[in-house]
Amino acid sequence: MSGQEKKWETRLKRPFVWFKGLKKSKKVLILFVLAVVLFLVTRVLGPGGQDMPPTDEFQISYQEVPLERGEVKRTIYVTGHALADREQIVSGVFDEEVRKVYFAEGDSVKKGDTIYELDDTEARLNYQLQLLQYEKMVSESSSQSSGSNRIIAGATGELKELNIGSGSEVTPDMVVATIESKDYLEVRNALGINDYGLFTEGETVQVLFPQFMTFLDATILKIDGVDTPRAGGARVRYMTLRVKNPGGLDEGQKAKLQTEKGGRTVVAMESGAVYFAEDTEVKAGVRGTISSVQTAVGDMVSAETLIANVDASSAKIGQLEQKMELQKAKLSLEEAKSLLAQYVVKAEFDGTLIELNAAEGERLSSGDDAAVIASVDQLRMKVVIDEYDIGKVYVGQTAEVYFTAFGNEAFTGVLGKVGQRGELENGSVNFRAEILIEGNERIKPGMSGDADIFVEKKEDVLRVPREAITILDDGVGIVQQLNADGEPEALEVQTGAEGDMYVEILSGLSEGDLIVLLGGSSFGQNFAMDKMMY
């Protein structure tokens, strides 16, 4: 907007702003001349613009009011709507079925209360998978960081398989070799239905090797959970036994349970062939490139045997890559955990459930908030203040708040926030503000209304109606009193607080003095003069 446009805009908003720049004597003269002109016009034409009878045939009457004591207040009018002091808007996980709802709309809730639960079957499974993946990578990372660039056997036996060579790329969980351990042998024996119930897994028993007529201690690894039918209708149950190899035992040799139990000797129904325990897999435990292999298939190894070396530089890079993957796995786990938490919605603070769109057995719609919790102990009204009034307001000013739903019923408010930056809207500059309203269960968030912000307020002061006074500069006003001839005569007074309805009188009049209420007669010039002072 140009300077000229701003100038005309100001003149339109405040058409008599020039009047304030005049000296007091000139203002009094102008007002007196206007009063005389209006008086004469009225005497001649009358209210309807028609000729009036001569003054000696028609006497003009004037309404007079006494100077009284009372309240003088000046307000700024604003509009707005009620907001809760705090709101928790819950969107939920869309397109998921609601499993359980614990509250109804309008109920009061406490911080931590569960509002509703969703079916979290898939989300929980995803979280468990991410947790397993993370724990696995933590274990691999620990193994890699604690070791160096050496791959160790970690078990005793014969090297049955070797899956690497010089130049091979390995990762921590890659199986690089298989060791056939001959330290332990296992055998399966069948027991009758009257005997297997005497034993428990982990128990130590005696096993006979008929070929050597030797008894060895064995551990019961497993007892089958179901019976196995035999020829003739008999039913048996198998158990798996583990025997430490004293040396010289090999696969295929026979062994049979024969031990004392319950005061008698319990014997397996038949002998079983022994076999070596499950092979041990050797994992690299490090990421990198194999620089050399130190063993070959068929070698006998111990737990400390070096299987291969990994290039040191590539191993270091591998450690860094492993750390990055571990961080990614951790983030994925946290995301899965966060998502899972959204399936159980809890209240974040004490409040009222003002909206609930979750119903048991239905799926959440993406178009609605699943739930809204509001704290209504302290309500707010958001308002807009014009730039011409912003200099008159400050935090802490009182206000009377009215809501459309309650008509003229006033609620107490206090200005709690005033914006420090204006916003240009439709050619005008406005400032955002908030009025704090004492909580009342009848006031609901979203209600529309208006408020009067008290800019100035005085109690028990001398006052006159605004229609009976013309305000000049420097606290000077002009009122009119009837003289001895019954004609209005101007009187200068000192003014104080200027309210919307009344003006405070500091001096020039006394309580009970009568003044002319020109707005009540046909003149109305004081109303025009009041506009000049805007």
C-alpha positions as semicolon CSV with decimal commas, in nm:
position;residue;x (nm);y (nm);z (nm)
1;M;0,000;0,000;0,000
2;S;0,135;0,343;-0,096
3;G;0,180;0,632;0,150
4;Q;-0,113;0,818;-0,004
5;E;-0,339;0,513;0,026
6;K;-0,240;0,469;0,392
7;K;-0,316;0,837;0,453
8;W;-0,668;0,805;0,308
9;E;-0,724;0,477;0,492
10;T;-0,640;0,654;0,819
11;R;-0,875;0,941;0,733
12;L;-1,157;0,696;0,662
13;K;-1,102;0,513;0,988
14;R;-1,045;0,830;1,190
15;P;-1,211;1,108;0,984
16;F;-1,147;1,392;1,233
17;V;-0,791;1,313;1,330
18;W;-0,695;1,666;1,211
19;F;-0,909;1,808;1,490
20;K;-0,666;1,683;1,758
21;G;-0,385;1,896;1,619
22;L;-0,567;2,228;1,677
23;K;-0,510;2,452;1,976
24;K;-0,761;2,435;2,255
25;S;-0,901;2,786;2,193
26;K;-0,969;2,706;1,827
27;K;-1,139;2,380;1,919
28;V;-1,372;2,555;2,164
29;L;-1,455;2,819;1,901
30;I;-1,528;2,555;1,636
31;L;-1,749;2,357;1,870
32;F;-1,936;2,669;1,976
33;V;-2,000;2,772;1,614
34;L;-2,120;2,420;1,527
35;A;-2,351;2,415;1,826
36;V;-2,504;2,753;1,728
37;V;-2,548;2,647;1,363
38;L;-2,712;2,319;1,459
39;F;-2,928;2,498;1,711
40;L;-3,052;2,750;1,450
41;V;-3,110;2,481;1,188
42;T;-3,313;2,281;1,431
43;R;-3,513;2,583;1,539
44;V;-3,599;2,659;1,176
45;L;-3,644;2,314;1,021
46;G;-3,713;2,082;1,306
47;P;-3,627;1,709;1,315
48;G;-3,808;1,625;0,988
49;G;-3,657;1,910;0,785
50;Q;-3,988;2,107;0,773
51;D;-4,044;2,470;0,869
52;M;-4,099;2,517;1,240
53;P;-4,333;2,770;1,398
54;P;-4,172;3,088;1,534
55;T;-3,981;3,038;1,854
56;D;-4,235;3,239;2,050
57;E;-4,498;2,983;1,942
58;F;-4,286;2,667;2,000
59;Q;-4,058;2,607;2,299
60;I;-3,771;2,351;2,257
61;S;-3,730;2,116;2,548
62;Y;-3,398;1,972;2,663
63;Q;-3,330;1,648;2,843
64;E;-3,111;1,696;3,150
65;V;-2,925;1,435;3,352
66;P;-2,757;1,476;3,691
67;L;-2,389;1,421;3,750
68;E;-2,367;1,094;3,946
69;R;-2,121;0,851;4,090
70;G;-2,065;0,508;3,940
71;E;-1,846;0,283;3,731
72;V;-1,650;0,394;3,426
73;K;-1,515;0,119;3,209
74;R;-1,367;0,098;2,863
75;T;-1,351;-0,230;2,676
76;I;-1,225;-0,385;2,355
77;Y;-1,471;-0,618;2,185
78;V;-1,336;-0,944;2,041
79;T;-1,481;-1,272;1,917
80;G;-1,348;-1,625;1,928
81;H;-1,412;-1,984;2,034
82;A;-1,327;-2,197;2,337
83;L;-1,029;-2,431;2,339
84;A;-0,916;-2,682;2,599
85;D;-0,596;-2,601;2,785
86;R;-0,452;-2,932;2,666
87;E;-0,571;-3,178;2,403
88;Q;-0,451;-3,527;2,314
89;I;-0,560;-3,622;1,964
90;V;-0,517;-3,995;1,903
91;S;-0,504;-4,103;1,540
92;G;-0,440;-4,469;1,619
93;V;-0,318;-4,730;1,371
94;F;-0,554;-4,706;1,076
95;D;-0,728;-5,010;0,929
96;E;-0,665;-5,219;1,243
97;E;-0,947;-5,389;1,431
98;V;-1,047;-5,252;1,772
99;R;-1,016;-5,533;2,027
100;K;-1,139;-5,359;2,343
101;V;-1,280;-5,015;2,441
102;Y;-1,262;-4,920;2,809
103;F;-1,438;-4,579;2,820
104;A;-1,731;-4,398;2,662
105;E;-1,744;-4,049;2,513
106;G;-1,783;-3,791;2,792
107;D;-1,612;-4,005;3,058
108;S;-1,341;-3,861;3,282
109;V;-1,004;-4,035;3,250
110;K;-0,683;-4,035;3,451
111;K;-0,327;-4,020;3,323
112;G;-0,219;-4,370;3,221
113;D;-0,572;-4,511;3,174
114;T;-0,609;-4,737;2,870
115;I;-0,870;-4,590;2,635
116;Y;-0,880;-4,874;2,382
117;E;-0,673;-5,163;2,245
118;L;-0,622;-5,281;1,887
119;D;-0,552;-5,630;1,757
120;D;-0,170;-5,633;1,769
121;T;-0,107;-5,989;1,644
122;E;0,093;-5,889;1,336
123;A;0,266;-5,597;1,507
124;R;0,377;-5,816;1,799
125;L;0,510;-6,083;1,561
126;N;0,703;-5,817;1,370
127;Y;0,850;-5,686;1,696
128;Q;0,960;-6,034;1,803
129;L;1,128;-6,095;1,467
130;Q;1,311;-5,763;1,488
131;L;1,418;-5,844;1,844
132;L;1,559;-6,184;1,741
133;Q;1,743;-6,024;1,449
134;Y;1,889;-5,756;1,674
135;E;1,998;-6,003;1,942
136;K;2,158;-6,220;1,677
137;M;2,355;-5,927;1,539
138;V;2,457;-5,820;1,890
139;S;2,596;-6,169;1,949
140;E;2,779;-6,164;1,616
141;S;2,914;-5,815;1,679
142;S;3,036;-5,918;2,024
143;S;3,209;-6,222;1,876
144;Q;3,371;-6,016;1,606
145;S;3,487;-5,734;1,834
146;S;3,622;-5,967;2,101
147;G;3,812;-6,180;1,850
148;S;4,067;-6,064;1,604
149;N;4,118;-6,179;1,247
150;R;4,154;-6,549;1,340
151;I;3,895;-6,825;1,290
152;I;3,924;-7,085;1,568
153;A;3,772;-7,439;1,567
154;G;3,609;-7,414;1,912
155;A;3,547;-7,795;1,931
156;T;3,737;-8,125;1,930
157;G;3,701;-8,380;1,652
158;E;3,766;-8,448;1,287
159;L;3,737;-8,166;1,031
160;K;3,460;-8,310;0,816
161;E;3,390;-8,008;0,588
162;L;3,584;-7,692;0,494
163;N;3,389;-7,428;0,298
164;I;3,653;-7,158;0,249
165;G;3,976;-7,096;0,067
166;S;4,226;-6,815;0,029
167;G;4,043;-6,503;-0,101
168;S;3,701;-6,614;0,020
169;E;3,471;-6,345;0,163
170;V;3,317;-6,437;0,497
171;T;3,056;-6,287;0,729
172;P;3,020;-6,343;1,105
173;D;2,735;-6,597;1,076
174;M;2,879;-6,789;0,779
175;V;2,955;-7,162;0,846
176;V;3,314;-7,213;0,731
177;A;3,372;-7,568;0,858
178;T;3,205;-7,874;1,015
179;I;3,371;-8,079;1,288
180;E;3,268;-8,435;1,356
181;S;3,314;-8,481;1,729
182;K;3,396;-8,831;1,857
183;D;3,390;-8,731;2,221
184;Y;3,029;-8,840;2,264
185;L;2,814;-9,121;2,126
186;E;2,438;-9,146;2,129
187;V;2,204;-9,446;2,117
188;R;1,826;-9,500;2,111
189;N;1,667;-9,781;2,320
190;A;1,305;-9,895;2,353
191;L;1,142;-9,949;2,694
192;G;0,813;-10,115;2,778
193;I;0,519;-9,905;2,890
194;N;0,572;-10,022;3,249
195;D;0,935;-9,910;3,255
196;Y;0,982;-9,573;3,078
197;G;0,777;-9,392;3,342
198;L;1,047;-9,467;3,597
199;F;1,294;-9,232;3,429
200;T;1,329;-8,856;3,368
201;E;1,532;-8,657;3,118
202;G;1,877;-8,556;3,245
203;E;1,901;-8,861;3,472
204;T;2,224;-9,072;3,476
205;V;2,185;-9,446;3,402
206;Q;2,402;-9,748;3,312
207;V;2,450;-9,870;2,953
208;L;2,593;-10,213;2,863
209;F;2,821;-10,259;2,559
210;P;2,780;-10,639;2,502
211;Q;3,078;-10,655;2,263
212;F;3,312;-10,543;2,540
213;M;3,097;-10,662;2,835
214;T;3,144;-10,310;2,975
215;F;2,904;-10,078;3,155
216;L;2,935;-9,701;3,100
217;D;2,749;-9,406;3,249
218;A;2,499;-9,241;3,015
219;T;2,271;-8,937;3,035
220;I;1,907;-8,950;2,927
221;L;1,879;-8,674;2,665
222;K;1,518;-8,728;2,564
223;I;1,216;-8,950;2,628
224;D;0,966;-8,958;2,339
225;G;0,630;-8,804;2,416
226;V;0,422;-9,073;2,241
227;D;0,423;-9,453;2,228
228;T;0,546;-9,649;1,928
229;P;0,340;-9,959;1,831
230;R;0,524;-10,289;1,784
231;A;0,434;-10,618;1,622
232;G;0,175;-10,813;1,820
233;G;0,008;-10,501;1,955
234;A;0,280;-10,415;2,205
235;R;0,363;-10,052;2,262
236;V;0,701;-9,910;2,355
237;R;0,856;-9,569;2,412
238;Y;1,204;-9,471;2,292
239;M;1,462;-9,272;2,484
240;T;1,788;-9,118;2,359
241;L;2,104;-9,172;2,569
242;R;2,443;-8,996;2,545
243;V;2,768;-9,168;2,643
244;K;3,111;-9,008;2,677
245;N;3,357;-9,190;2,448
246;P;3,639;-9,333;2,664
247;G;3,835;-9,400;2,344
248;G;3,811;-9,692;2,107
249;L;3,435;-9,674;2,057
250;D;3,307;-9,615;1,708
251;E;2,977;-9,577;1,525
252;G;2,773;-9,896;1,469
253;Q;2,867;-10,071;1,790
254;K;2,574;-10,190;2,006
255;A;2,465;-10,052;2,342
256;K;2,172;-10,132;2,571
257;L;2,021;-9,971;2,879
258;Q;2,064;-10,195;3,184
259;T;2,040;-10,020;3,518
260;E;1,903;-10,055;3,868
261;K;1,578;-9,868;3,927
262;G;1,314;-9,900;4,195
263;G;1,475;-10,205;4,357
264;R;1,502;-10,398;4,032
265;T;1,705;-10,416;3,716
266;V;1,546;-10,242;3,418
267;V;1,667;-10,362;3,077
268;A;1,590;-10,215;2,736
269;M;1,387;-10,438;2,505
270;E;1,676;-10,448;2,252
271;S;2,018;-10,303;2,183
272;G;2,069;-9,999;1,960
273;A;2,358;-9,892;1,735
274;V;2,559;-9,601;1,868
275;Y;2,638;-9,295;1,654
276;F;2,842;-8,985;1,703
277;A;2,669;-8,676;1,835
278;E;2,558;-8,399;1,596
279;D;2,841;-8,229;1,408
280;T;2,966;-7,892;1,531
281;E;2,940;-7,600;1,289
282;V;3,223;-7,347;1,294
283;K;3,118;-6,990;1,208
284;A;3,362;-6,723;1,090
285;G;3,268;-6,478;1,365
286;V;3,430;-6,201;1,159
287;R;3,368;-6,015;0,834
288;G;3,645;-5,991;0,576
289;T;3,863;-6,174;0,324
290;I;4,040;-6,504;0,402
291;S;4,417;-6,452;0,370
292;S;4,522;-6,811;0,453
293;V;4,372;-7,150;0,549
294;Q;4,561;-7,350;0,814
295;T;4,369;-7,684;0,810
296;A;4,234;-7,944;0,567
297;V;3,946;-8,190;0,560
298;G;4,028;-8,501;0,769
299;D;4,251;-8,315;1,019
300;M;4,191;-8,379;1,388
301;V;4,138;-8,047;1,563
302;S;4,096;-7,923;1,917
303;A;3,900;-7,626;2,049
304;E;4,210;-7,400;2,009
305;T;4,303;-7,508;1,655
306;L;4,342;-7,223;1,403
307;I;4,119;-7,287;1,102
308;A;4,207;-6,977;0,894
309;N;4,328;-6,617;0,903
310;V;4,132;-6,312;0,783
311;D;4,307;-6,014;0,626
312;A;4,347;-5,757;0,908
313;S;4,245;-5,451;0,704
314;S;3,936;-5,616;0,563
315;A;3,848;-5,740;0,911
316;K;3,860;-5,383;1,042
317;I;3,636;-5,262;0,761
318;G;3,410;-5,555;0,833
319;Q;3,381;-5,445;1,196
320;L;3,269;-5,099;1,088
321;E;3,014;-5,245;0,848
322;Q;2,891;-5,473;1,124
323;K;2,842;-5,177;1,357
324;M;2,641;-4,996;1,091
325;E;2,419;-5,297;1,035
326;L;2,377;-5,330;1,411
327;Q;2,262;-4,968;1,430
328;K;2,012;-5,028;1,150
329;A;1,883;-5,335;1,330
330;K;1,846;-5,131;1,649
331;L;1,648;-4,860;1,468
332;S;1,421;-5,123;1,311
333;L;1,365;-5,273;1,655
334;E;1,278;-4,932;1,805
335;E;1,036;-4,860;1,519
336;A;0,868;-5,197;1,571
337;K;0,845;-5,129;1,944
338;S;0,701;-4,781;1,887
339;L;0,443;-4,919;1,644
340;L;0,344;-5,192;1,889
341;A;0,290;-4,930;2,161
342;Q;0,034;-4,753;1,939
343;Y;-0,194;-5,056;1,962
344;V;-0,265;-4,976;2,329
345;V;-0,382;-4,614;2,359
346;K;-0,343;-4,450;2,701
347;A;-0,440;-4,108;2,836
348;E;-0,141;-3,873;2,868
349;F;-0,306;-3,655;3,134
350;D;-0,621;-3,624;3,346
351;G;-0,910;-3,500;3,136
352;T;-1,239;-3,573;2,960
353;L;-1,289;-3,801;2,661
354;I;-1,464;-3,546;2,439
355;E;-1,457;-3,757;2,122
356;L;-1,439;-4,134;2,060
357;N;-1,463;-4,299;1,719
358;A;-1,334;-4,645;1,816
359;A;-1,589;-4,928;1,845
360;E;-1,514;-5,288;1,937
361;G;-1,495;-5,519;1,638
362;E;-1,462;-5,233;1,386
363;R;-1,156;-5,103;1,207
364;L;-1,022;-4,753;1,257
365;S;-1,097;-4,514;0,974
366;S;-0,822;-4,284;0,845
367;G;-1,070;-3,998;0,814
368;D;-1,141;-3,954;1,186
369;D;-0,949;-3,902;1,506
370;A;-0,985;-4,226;1,701
371;A;-1,011;-4,035;2,029
372;V;-0,969;-3,682;2,167
373;I;-0,892;-3,619;2,534
374;A;-0,919;-3,263;2,667
375;S;-0,826;-3,099;2,994
376;V;-1,114;-2,861;3,067
377;D;-1,003;-2,732;3,407
378;Q;-0,866;-2,427;3,224
379;L;-1,031;-2,324;2,898
380;R;-0,898;-2,067;2,652
381;M;-1,063;-1,838;2,400
382;K;-0,853;-1,756;2,095
383;V;-0,922;-1,401;1,976
384;V;-0,785;-1,143;1,730
385;I;-0,703;-0,785;1,832
386;D;-0,683;-0,500;1,580
387;E;-0,356;-0,306;1,552
388;Y;-0,535;0,013;1,667
389;D;-0,615;-0,156;2,000
390;I;-0,304;-0,367;2,059
391;G;-0,127;-0,089;2,249
392;K;-0,408;-0,084;2,506
393;V;-0,391;-0,449;2,610
394;Y;-0,151;-0,648;2,824
395;V;-0,133;-0,987;2,992
396;G;-0,338;-0,995;3,312
397;Q;-0,625;-0,770;3,203
398;T;-0,968;-0,894;3,306
399;A;-1,245;-0,971;3,062
400;E;-1,608;-1,072;3,053
401;V;-1,665;-1,369;2,825
402;Y;-1,998;-1,458;2,665
403;F;-2,089;-1,773;2,472
404;T;-2,367;-1,798;2,218
405;A;-2,507;-2,102;2,398
406;F;-2,559;-1,908;2,724
407;G;-2,686;-1,571;2,598
408;N;-2,596;-1,279;2,827
409;E;-2,446;-1,492;3,103
410;A;-2,095;-1,359;3,170
411;F;-1,792;-1,574;3,256
412;T;-1,474;-1,437;3,413
413;G;-1,162;-1,430;3,199
414;V;-0,804;-1,302;3,212
415;L;-0,585;-1,210;2,916
416;G;-0,320;-1,482;2,929
417;K;-0,129;-1,430;2,604
418;V;-0,077;-1,144;2,358
419;G;0,098;-1,200;2,027
420;Q;0,414;-1,003;1,963
421;R;0,395;-1,020;1,586
422;G;0,115;-0,884;1,372
423;E;-0,036;-1,075;1,081
424;L;-0,169;-0,910;0,765
425;E;-0,523;-1,031;0,694
426;N;-0,752;-0,876;0,433
427;G;-0,558;-0,549;0,437
428;S;-0,558;-0,517;0,818
429;V;-0,291;-0,605;1,072
430;N;-0,413;-0,824;1,355
431;F;-0,254;-0,975;1,664
432;R;-0,340;-1,316;1,810
433;A;-0,430;-1,335;2,179
434;E;-0,578;-1,579;2,429
435;I;-0,821;-1,524;2,716
436;L;-0,803;-1,776;3,001
437;I;-1,146;-1,877;3,133
438;E;-1,216;-2,040;3,465
439;G;-1,321;-2,401;3,406
440;N;-1,694;-2,464;3,394
441;E;-1,838;-2,803;3,307
442;R;-2,105;-2,636;3,091
443;I;-1,847;-2,477;2,861
444;K;-1,740;-2,717;2,589
445;P;-1,432;-2,686;2,365
446;G;-1,533;-2,540;2,030
447;M;-1,814;-2,314;2,159
448;S;-1,820;-1,973;1,990
449;G;-1,867;-1,641;2,164
450;D;-1,726;-1,296;2,231
451;A;-1,555;-1,105;2,508
452;D;-1,509;-0,754;2,645
453;I;-1,150;-0,689;2,751
454;F;-1,136;-0,417;3,018
455;V;-0,883;-0,160;2,903
456;E;-0,971;0,081;3,184
457;K;-1,205;0,047;3,479
458;K;-1,277;0,278;3,774
459;E;-1,529;0,240;4,053
460;D;-1,730;0,509;4,239
461;V;-1,623;0,815;4,037
462;L;-1,816;1,121;3,913
463;R;-1,935;1,048;3,561
464;V;-2,144;1,179;3,274
465;P;-2,288;0,990;2,976
466;R;-2,074;1,005;2,663
467;E;-2,370;1,163;2,481
468;A;-2,347;1,463;2,714
469;I;-1,982;1,558;2,661
470;T;-1,741;1,644;2,384
471;I;-1,386;1,526;2,451
472;L;-1,096;1,754;2,356
473;D;-0,720;1,712;2,406
474;D;-0,529;1,705;2,735
475;G;-0,819;1,583;2,947
476;V;-1,051;1,872;2,855
477;G;-1,420;1,823;2,779
478;I;-1,717;2,044;2,693
479;V;-2,060;1,994;2,849
480;Q;-2,367;2,218;2,825
481;Q;-2,593;2,350;3,102
482;L;-2,910;2,550;3,074
483;N;-2,867;2,916;3,164
484;A;-3,123;3,145;3,323
485;D;-3,300;3,181;2,987
486;G;-3,329;2,802;2,947
487;E;-3,074;2,794;2,664
488;P;-2,772;2,555;2,648
489;E;-2,445;2,714;2,750
490;A;-2,098;2,550;2,703
491;L;-1,893;2,466;3,013
492;E;-1,535;2,340;3,016
493;V;-1,454;2,045;3,252
494;Q;-1,154;1,825;3,331
495;T;-1,200;1,460;3,233
496;G;-1,039;1,140;3,353
497;A;-1,113;0,784;3,240
498;E;-1,305;0,754;2,913
499;G;-1,540;0,455;2,908
500;D;-1,770;0,307;2,650
501;M;-2,082;0,455;2,815
502;Y;-1,953;0,716;3,060
503;V;-1,669;0,967;3,106
504;E;-1,511;1,049;3,442
505;I;-1,530;1,413;3,556
506;L;-1,236;1,533;3,767
507;S;-1,333;1,901;3,810
508;G;-1,570;2,169;3,681
509;L;-1,888;1,999;3,806
510;S;-2,021;1,864;4,133
511;E;-2,232;1,561;4,208
512;G;-2,597;1,631;4,132
513;D;-2,530;1,912;3,882
514;L;-2,760;1,894;3,580
515;I;-2,620;1,885;3,228
516;V;-2,791;1,874;2,890
517;L;-2,807;1,534;2,723
518;L;-2,786;1,658;2,367
519;G;-2,809;1,309;2,228
520;G;-3,157;1,296;2,381
521;S;-3,272;1,612;2,195
522;S;-3,268;1,686;1,827
523;F;-2,909;1,811;1,810
524;G;-2,681;1,511;1,844
525;Q;-2,372;1,727;1,787
526;N;-2,184;1,570;2,076
527;F;-2,210;1,234;1,905
528;A;-2,039;1,382;1,599
529;M;-1,770;1,548;1,810
530;D;-1,704;1,221;1,989
531;K;-1,633;1,063;1,650
532;M;-1,379;1,337;1,584
533;M;-1,181;1,228;1,885
534;Y;-1,163;0,863;1,775
